[in-house]
Amino acid sequence: MRQSPFLILCLLSLFTATSFGQGNLDNKNSVINLTKPDTGTNWNIPDKITLEWNTINIDTSKTIRFFLVRNEMVVQELGTFKNGGFEEGIELAKNIGSGSRYQVVAIELFPDNKFKIAKRVTPFFTITNAASDERKKKQQLANISSVPSQKKSKPKNTEVTQTEKKPVLREIFEGRKISYTKELQFDSENITIKIWDHGRQDGDIVSIYLNGVSVVSKYYLTYWKKEFNVKLDPKKSNDLFLYAHNLGDSPPNTVSVEISDGKKSENIVLNSDLQSCEAVLISVK
């Protein structure tokens, strides 16, 4: 994982290092400064934790959303709070493991200027959870003791009929129904995808899957277009679908998507809630 605390998880890959830097103190911009936690912080679960911050050009009536992250992944949404500079009594999830690579991310909600969103990430700090460590240790011991001895078995008949080779559309993913909204074709198997929040920025966190594999994980949607490249399987129809991790303030999660191979570009909108995912099929001519 990257060492810089400025390059943090997929949900913040949209922000350049200057977004977090001290050069962001232009009096026309809104700024968040997180003062607690800091590098010397050690949160001990199950103790409740406290956040401290100060802001520039953000009214006290505004709200700020906080996330706990580890190794570029969202671990827990800590909450959305009024801009009072202090919030205590926050309870951490009991399944969070001990470690020294935790950070807190703060993002301004509903900014006056949607193109200059205040955001801040803390340095790395430590979390200790003795109960979680003990459960993990017991599970590891149980896994070791339950490993069965390997027995020789007769080779199975690997003959595959033509009907078994026929591709089957993915209909369910992790208990959620997948519905296909469109079929797309491109000349190249190498495509570029851009995603951004469709409509009001309201705290949506999503993942994007291609053929069941995550290509964007737990990303916090904003108006900024996040760009990434993927490679299609030219021998089949590739399913690209949206997976919602929350519902934001205005469900369902709605994402604008632009897909291009450099010659042709397609723009679509995908929706997702906690029971279903919308998808498109993409094939190579």
N, C-alpha and C positions, 0 to 999 in steps of 0.2 A: 504494500500500500504506500501511497505517497506520504512523504514526511511532512510537507508543508500543511499547516492547519488551514491555509486558505483554499486548498484543493480538496474540498470535502464533499463526499458522496454525490450521487448523481443529481440529487435535488438541488445542489448548489453548483454544479459544473457550469451553469450559465453565468456565474459571476466571475469577473476578472479579478486578479489580485488587487488591483487598485480600488475595487469596490469595498474591500475590507481595510484598505490602508489608511494611514493617517492623512493622506492627501485628499481625502473625501470631505474635508472640513469647509468646503465652499459654503458660504452662508446662504446660498440659494438651495442647497441640498439638505435633505433630512438625513440624520446620522444617529445610529445606535451604538453606544459603548457599553459592553458587558464588563462589569467589574467583579462579579462573583457568579460562577466559580472562576478560579484562576489556577495557575500552575501548581500552587501549593494546596489546592483543595483535595480532600479525601472524603467522599460521601460514603456513609456506612449504612447499608440497608439492614434493618427496616426503618432507620431514622428518617424523618421527613426533612426535606431540603429547602433551601432558600435561594432565590435568584435576586441579584441586584444589578441595576443598570441605570444609565442616564442617557438623555437624548438631546439632539439639537434640531430645532425646527419641526418637532413633532408635538402636537398639542396633547395635553393630558387626557383629553376625551377620546383620543385615538387608541387603538388596540395593537398589541404585538404578540405574535405567535412564537412559541419556543419549542424546540425539538432537542432530544438527547440523541446523539449519534456516536457510532463506534465503527472505525474502519470503513468510513464512507457509506454506512447504512443507518437508516433511521431505526433506533431502538425503541423510542417511546416519544409520543407527543406529550410534552409537559403541560401544555395548556395555552390558552389565549387570554391575555390579561390587559386591563387598562394600563395606560402608560403612566404608572405611578412611581416607577423606579425601584419597586420592592415588592416581592411576593414570597410569602412563606407558607409552610404547611403542605408542600407538594409531596405526594407519595410516589415513590418509585416502584415499578413492577418487581414483584418478588422473584421473578425468574431471571433477572439481569445478573450476569456473572461478574466476577471480580476482574479488574483490568486497569491499565494505566493509559489507555488510548481513547478515552471518552472526551467528547466535546459537546458544548451547547450551541445551538444555532438560533438566532433571533431574526425575525423578518417582520417588517412593518406591513400591516394589513390596510388595504384601501387608501393608498397614498394619494396626496393631492396631485402629484405628478406620477402617473403610472410608469413612466420611463426612467424614473429615478427613485427606485425602491430602496429604502434603508435596510441593510442586513449586516449581520455581524456573527462571527464565530469565535469562540473562546480558544485559548491554548489547550493542549491536552491536560487532563487531570485524571485522578484515580477514583474508582468506585470499588468498595469492598463488600462482599456478600458471602459471609461464612456459610449460611444455610444452603445457598445455591452451589457453592463449591463442594459441600459434603454430599449433596444429592448427585452431583456430577461424578464424584469419586465412586460412590456406591454403584451408579449405573455402569461405569467402566468396569468395575470388578464383576458385576453381574453378566456383562457381555462376554468377558473373558471366560468365565466359568460355564457359560451356556453354549460355547462354540462346539458344534457336533463334530465327531470324527468323520473324515471323508471316506466315503465308500465308493467302490468302483461300480459304475452302472453301465448298462448296455447302451450303446449309441442309439439315439433316437432317429427315427426316420425323418430326414430333413427335406424330403421331397415336397415341393410347394406347387400347388395347382395354380392355373392361371387366374382363377377367381380369388385366391388368397393374395395374389400380387396386386390386385386392384386397390388403388389408394382409397382410404376412407376418410371423410372429413371429420375433423375434431368437433365433437358436439358438446363435450363437458370438459371443464378444466377446474380441478380442485373444488368440485361440487357446484360450479357455476355454469349455467347454460351459455353456449356460444352461438350467436346468430350472425350470419354473414350478410353484409349489406351491399357488397359490390365485388366484381371480378375485374382485375387490372392485368394488363400485359405490357411488358417492356422488352426492348431489344437487348438489353444488357443484364447480366446476372448481378452486376455491381450497382447498387442503388444508394441514393442519399435520402434520408428521411428527416424532416423537421417537424417538431411538435411544439404547441403552445396552448395556453388556456383559451378556450373558445367562449367569448362573452366576458363575464365579470370574474376577476381574479378573486377566488374565495377559499383558497387553502387546499385545493385538490392535490392528493398524492397518488401517483399512478405508476404502474410498470407497463412496459411494452414487451410483448412476447412474439418471437418469430419461430414458427414450427415448434412451439412449446418450450423454447429456450429464451430466457430473459435477455433482452438487448439493452433495455433501460430499466433500472431497478429503483423503486421507491423515489420517484422524482417529484419534486414540488413544482407544480405548474405555475408559470407566470406568463406575462405578455411577451416575454423574450423568447425567440425561437431557438430551441435546442436542436442542434444538428448532429447526426451520427450516420455512419455508413454501415451497411450490411451486405452480405453476399447471399443471393438466392440459390436454391437448388434448381438447376435448369431442367431437371428430369421430372419435376412434379409441380403441382400447385402449392404455393407456400402460403400458410395462414399467418396473418399478422393481426394480433388482437390487443385490446386495451383491458387492463386489469386495475380495478379501483381498490386502494387500500383504506380510503375513507370516503365520505360523501361531501366534504367541504361544507360551506354554509348554504349552498344552493344546489342540492342534488338534482339529477345524477351528475357524475363527473363527465364533463364534455371536453373533448380535445380536438383541436384543429390539427390536421396532418397533411403535410405536403410530401409527396413521393416523386422522385425524379431519377432518371438514368443519365442525365446530361443532355438528352435530346428531347425527351418528352416529360411532362410534369402533370401530376394529378393531385387535386386538392379534395380532401374528404373530411368529414366530421364523424368521430366515433364517440359513443356514449357507453358508460359502464356504471353499475351500482354493485351492491354487495351480493347480488344473486345472479347477475348476468354480465356478459361481455359482448361487445360488438366487434366484428372482425371483417377483414377483407381477404380475398384470395388473390395472390400475385403469381403470375407465371411468366416465363421467358419465351419469347417467340422463337 
